[in-house]
């Protein structure tokens, strides 16, 4: 069974994230971008720089979602294992991409009159059958293999790479409404249950707060059918006692 | 095969994170805390509020790591399914915890002279066999089931809950050294390979930058044996040409 269209999964590859040396900013940034494009993200998995774990995570992501994005592990050093892992995940060989090699030669040998070393040659390696998109400004190409877009982990390069392919993923928008409430979640639960039952196509979430905000609960309504989202929101609000709603958005 | 001691995995449960309505702050915060305690985090998985996906993620986390932490999905509404998912993951029934029920009764019925509703009764439900830690200040108990610590998603409550059990997880510290370099990763790769081969117990990472920072690459050395970490760092630095090192930390 192939994953539903308009869905995505993210695989964040990096010991530096798991060891709290850096806070991943690529995941949250891409979640916002994909939401804006109407894409529903089904999972985000952060894994170490270890080929077997990346292979499993990528295969799981491919079963979960139509589009998969990886962040990190691209480069010439020992801890850059994403290309090898992707090749293994799809049972491909790792091959040298002729165009990448040519561009790297121009850049490196042209400038320095030195031969490329083994590490530099690795930069031209891709899983066999991958598609490469070279952008005039970019240091790395955007590499795609089947449904997987392979992006570098350095945030500026990650963003540049995604923005070069962004419009490929746009789909029908997800509409959203929110109601901010003065009631507790316990008082709302029966009305939420009734709304969930009446509008099975609308995603409904309930988010309490325990601070001094102007509301105690935010309820959200999400879906691709704008009228249904609005109706679900109105159905819910109509069930509530007077004074329950602080504001809507 | 049981997972190695001193390891952890995180399962972040929440449609609101995947749909970019909020940026998860519990994951990054807990990664820093666990690092400080010497715990090695092996994976972080963010999944929707869907029982089958939570069950799979929790079971995978339990195979990967000695300690598992979940964030979110605790509460009285339809989208709070973590207790049900944990019960299913461990093949337990969902039962009402007598002490929780008593505390909720005091709090809710004592104040309002009303009977608890069905949603409020759900707040006392736990997987059978779970351990509960009630803290005087807290609204929710910290629930543990086998190796899993079940924490609420609201950041203030998540932090309060973890801090109540934090010291249980402290283990031998992870030592870290860093070298900041003026060279490119390609020029460093052979020296990194030699260091990785000579110090198999030390985790070595290489992180390039492409901005105007004072260095082009940061190389990190991590391990539980402080002397080995220092030796690996010195071994690497000694191989480099003069001027390569900008600074160390």
Interface residues (C-beta under 8 A of the other chain):
Chain A: X15 X16 X17 X18 X19 X20 X21 X22 X23 X24 X28 X31 X32 X34 X35 X40 X41 X42 X43 X44 X45 X46 X47 X48 X49 X53 X75 X76 X77 X78 X79 X80 X117 X118 X119 X120 X122 X123 X139 X154 X156 X157 X174 X185 X186 X187 X188 X189 X190 X192 X193 X196 X203 X204 X205 X206 X207 X208 X209 X210 X211 X220 X222
Chain B: X15 X16 X17 X18 X19 X20 X21 X22 X23 X24 X28 X31 X32 X34 X35 X40 X41 X42 X43 X44 X45 X46 X47 X48 X49 X53 X75 X76 X77 X78 X79 X80 X117 X118 X119 X120 X122 X123 X139 X154 X156 X157 X174 X176 X185 X186 X187 X188 X189 X190 X192 X193 X196 X203 X204 X205 X206 X207 X208 X209 X210 X211 X220 X222
